[in-house]
Amino acid sequence: MKDGKDTVGVVLGYSRKQFLQAELPGAVNMLRATPFSHWPFLIGTAGKALANYVPPPADDAYYINNIAVSTEARGQGYGTRLLAHVMGEARSQGYRSLELDVTHVNDGAIRFYKRNGFAIVSESGSTELFDRYQLPVLKRMRLLLADKAEMSLDNSGVPTSTTVVKDVTGLYPVQVDEVYAPGTIEQLQQMLQITDKPLSIGGGRFSMGGQTAFPGTLHIDMRGLNRVIDFKPEKRSIRVEAGIRWKQIQDRINAYGLAIKIMQTYANFTVGGSLSVNCHGRYVGLGPVILAVGSIDLILHDGKLVRASPRRNKKMFYATIGGYGAIGIIVAAELDLAENRRIERIRQKLPIEQYQRYFAESVREDAAAVFHNADMIPPKFSKVSAVTGQQVAPVKNCSCSKNTCSGSSPRCLEDIFGASTYTNHYYTCATR
Ligand SMILES: Cc1cc2nc3c(=O)[nH]c(=O)nc-3n(C[C@H](O)[C@H](O)[C@H](O)COP(=O)(O)OP(=O)(O)OC[C@H]3O[C@@H](n4cnc5c(N)ncnc54)[C@H](O)[C@@H]3O)c2cc1C
């Protein structure tokens, strides 16, 4: 960073890949610079003691190795500006978080980074290393580079993550003590091992009524844990991290002719948030989401990672799904997938007295009825608007690019159940 002709600050950093690439040449250079007689000690005793002393950053993190402000320029806000610049650059290059290490004795730096939205995620090193070799305990700090919409501006005009957690309505802002957004499951485990604060957990934060945050807690923001861990199209199964949204899964599996077996009608909720409330969809003949879950991985209050399924740790499985986070934090789930079916929205308005018969005869008994819901729109409670997602035969030799049809079909149908900006908009050829 320059002020006129003077360089006032410098940042040195790199990606996880570069970090790993540099490890071997770094070790070789260190050996070269060390007298041969010290090699056994360096490779043996010191090597073991230093293993994982500086753990690799998360896949999507930009690791800041050094951040320095010249002596003359200190105390003038350059550090904050430098950090804001790195945040912007890293975000524009597709990184989703910043990570750095601070020594345990550097309280000022820890306070500085915390003010700028970083949270301590793990510790490495030991008092033994410190006593014997003067190597300090390292505190790994992490900042989630949230979308611009999730950032607020403080008085200095620098973006900061907020510790006020709101749900989708914005009606119940909750002041939490700290927000921690893990980048990996291991980081979350380590965090739970070192914190003694009460916890609250947030997924997509759509639940209305204060379920996601509690005053004074360490709030775990799960949205950064959103990777597909394993996808087996032939087994119609996918394992995902719990902060992933349904939409991201749809994007991945759509090309394989597969669909999520059970979810809500909107695709912007996270898997963890949905499992935690045991959500339901509008499927005819399919109950809540738990029926499509093979297994879950959850972290208990002490950081222990447990796998639970209908066969293994059964009680934990049934208590966690629908348990609103009381048992542990769901960090991953294996979900059943289904064949992707082409459906058409059929809407019928009828007097309420006729609805029961209509449902029994035209919906429940109809094998082609995939989704159904019936709305009563105030103030007319005497009428029902019944909406059924009806399976239709695929149209041969035809595909849709947005709403333009190539082939013999008369028009393209837009994906009907999910009319929100966050959901997918798939287009399929109509039969009529
Ligand atoms: C417009 C709209 C439509 C909806 N439609 C439906 C519907 O069709 N069917 C239905 O069943 N519900 C529906 N809901 C409710 C919705 O399913 C729940 O609000 C769901 O929990 C939202 O998921 P989320 O990712 O936003 O979770 P959040 O709201 O962030 O969290 C929900 C709960 O789960 C906990 N939690 C979050 N992540 C985890 C985790 N990883 N591990 C453990 N606990 C966790 C939170 O602490 C909280 O208690 C709807 C809500 C809205 C706003």
Ligand as a Chemical Component Dictionary entry (heavy atoms), coordinates in Angstrom:
data_LIG
# 
_chem_comp.id                   LIG 
_chem_comp.type                 NON-POLYMER 
_chem_comp.pdbx_formal_charge   0 
_chem_comp.three_letter_code    LIG 
# 
loop_
_chem_comp_atom.comp_id 
_chem_comp_atom.atom_id 
_chem_comp_atom.alt_atom_id 
_chem_comp_atom.type_symbol 
_chem_comp_atom.charge 
_chem_comp_atom.model_Cartn_x 
_chem_comp_atom.model_Cartn_y 
_chem_comp_atom.model_Cartn_z 
_chem_comp_atom.pdbx_ordinal 
LIG C1  C1  C 0 -41.022 -18.889 2.772  1  
LIG C2  C2  C 0 -40.867 -20.099 3.667  2  
LIG C3  C3  C 0 -41.405 -21.295 3.236  3  
LIG C4  C4  C 0 -41.305 -22.422 4.043  4  
LIG N1  N1  N 0 -41.819 -23.595 3.603  5  
LIG C5  C5  C 0 -41.693 -24.704 4.386  6  
LIG C6  C6  C 0 -42.185 -25.975 3.939  7  
LIG O1  O1  O 0 -42.713 -26.111 2.849  8  
LIG N2  N2  N 0 -42.008 -27.038 4.779  9  
LIG C7  C7  C 0 -41.418 -26.944 6.014  10 
LIG O2  O2  O 0 -41.289 -27.937 6.717  11 
LIG N3  N3  N 0 -40.949 -25.742 6.426  12 
LIG C8  C8  C 0 -41.074 -24.650 5.666  13 
LIG N4  N4  N 0 -40.556 -23.466 6.113  14 
LIG C9  C9  C 0 -39.771 -23.481 7.353  15 
LIG C10 C10 C 0 -38.342 -23.923 7.033  16 
LIG O3  O3  O 0 -38.340 -25.272 6.673  17 
LIG C11 C11 C 0 -37.479 -23.795 8.238  18 
LIG O4  O4  O 0 -37.509 -22.452 8.582  19 
LIG C12 C12 C 0 -36.042 -24.271 7.974  20 
LIG O5  O5  O 0 -35.457 -24.588 9.204  21 
LIG C13 C13 C 0 -35.208 -23.209 7.300  22 
LIG O6  O6  O 0 -33.900 -23.676 7.081  23 
LIG P1  P1  P 0 -32.675 -22.714 7.362  24 
LIG O7  O7  O 0 -31.501 -23.312 6.668  25 
LIG O8  O8  O 0 -33.013 -21.306 7.041  26 
LIG O9  O9  O 0 -32.496 -22.936 8.939  27 
LIG P2  P2  P 0 -32.420 -21.838 10.099 28 
LIG O10 O10 O 0 -33.678 -21.057 10.104 29 
LIG O11 O11 O 0 -31.159 -21.072 10.031 30 
LIG O12 O12 O 0 -32.359 -22.794 11.381 31 
LIG C14 C14 C 0 -33.482 -23.549 11.750 32 
LIG C15 C15 C 0 -33.191 -24.282 13.072 33 
LIG O13 O13 O 0 -32.205 -25.267 12.830 34 
LIG C16 C16 C 0 -31.050 -25.063 13.650 35 
LIG N5  N5  N 0 -29.923 -25.377 12.791 36 
LIG C17 C17 C 0 -29.544 -24.757 11.635 37 
LIG N6  N6  N 0 -28.499 -25.395 11.087 38 
LIG C18 C18 C 0 -28.215 -26.439 11.909 39 
LIG C19 C19 C 0 -27.229 -27.467 11.885 40 
LIG N7  N7  N 0 -26.333 -27.553 10.899 41 
LIG N8  N8  N 0 -27.219 -28.365 12.898 42 
LIG C20 C20 C 0 -28.120 -28.301 13.899 43 
LIG N9  N9  N 0 -29.085 -27.352 13.978 44 
LIG C21 C21 C 0 -29.120 -26.434 12.998 45 
LIG C22 C22 C 0 -31.107 -23.599 14.071 46 
LIG O14 O14 O 0 -30.474 -23.383 15.297 47 
LIG C23 C23 C 0 -32.631 -23.389 14.172 48 
LIG O15 O15 O 0 -33.104 -23.870 15.410 49 
LIG C24 C24 C 0 -40.653 -22.334 5.318  50 
LIG C25 C25 C 0 -40.082 -21.126 5.727  51 
LIG C26 C26 C 0 -40.183 -20.009 4.914  52 
LIG C27 C27 C 0 -39.562 -18.719 5.361  53 
# 
loop_
_chem_comp_bond.comp_id 
_chem_comp_bond.atom_id_1 
_chem_comp_bond.atom_id_2 
_chem_comp_bond.value_order 
_chem_comp_bond.pdbx_ordinal 
LIG C1  C2  SING 1  
LIG C2  C3  SING 2  
LIG C2  C26 DOUB 3  
LIG C3  C4  DOUB 4  
LIG C4  N1  SING 5  
LIG C4  C24 SING 6  
LIG N1  C5  DOUB 7  
LIG C5  C6  SING 8  
LIG C5  C8  SING 9  
LIG C6  O1  DOUB 10 
LIG C6  N2  SING 11 
LIG N2  C7  SING 12 
LIG C7  O2  DOUB 13 
LIG C7  N3  SING 14 
LIG N3  C8  DOUB 15 
LIG C8  N4  SING 16 
LIG N4  C9  SING 17 
LIG N4  C24 SING 18 
LIG C9  C10 SING 19 
LIG C10 O3  SING 20 
LIG C10 C11 SING 21 
LIG C11 O4  SING 22 
LIG C11 C12 SING 23 
LIG C12 O5  SING 24 
LIG C12 C13 SING 25 
LIG C13 O6  SING 26 
LIG O6  P1  SING 27 
LIG P1  O7  DOUB 28 
LIG P1  O8  SING 29 
LIG P1  O9  SING 30 
LIG O9  P2  SING 31 
LIG P2  O10 DOUB 32 
LIG P2  O11 SING 33 
LIG P2  O12 SING 34 
LIG O12 C14 SING 35 
LIG C14 C15 SING 36 
LIG C15 O13 SING 37 
LIG C15 C23 SING 38 
LIG O13 C16 SING 39 
LIG C16 N5  SING 40 
LIG C16 C22 SING 41 
LIG N5  C17 SING 42 
LIG N5  C21 SING 43 
LIG C17 N6  DOUB 44 
LIG N6  C18 SING 45 
LIG C18 C19 SING 46 
LIG C18 C21 DOUB 47 
LIG C19 N7  SING 48 
LIG C19 N8  DOUB 49 
LIG N8  C20 SING 50 
LIG C20 N9  DOUB 51 
LIG N9  C21 SING 52 
LIG C22 O14 SING 53 
LIG C22 C23 SING 54 
LIG C23 O15 SING 55 
LIG C24 C25 DOUB 56 
LIG C25 C26 SING 57 
LIG C26 C27 SING 58 
# 
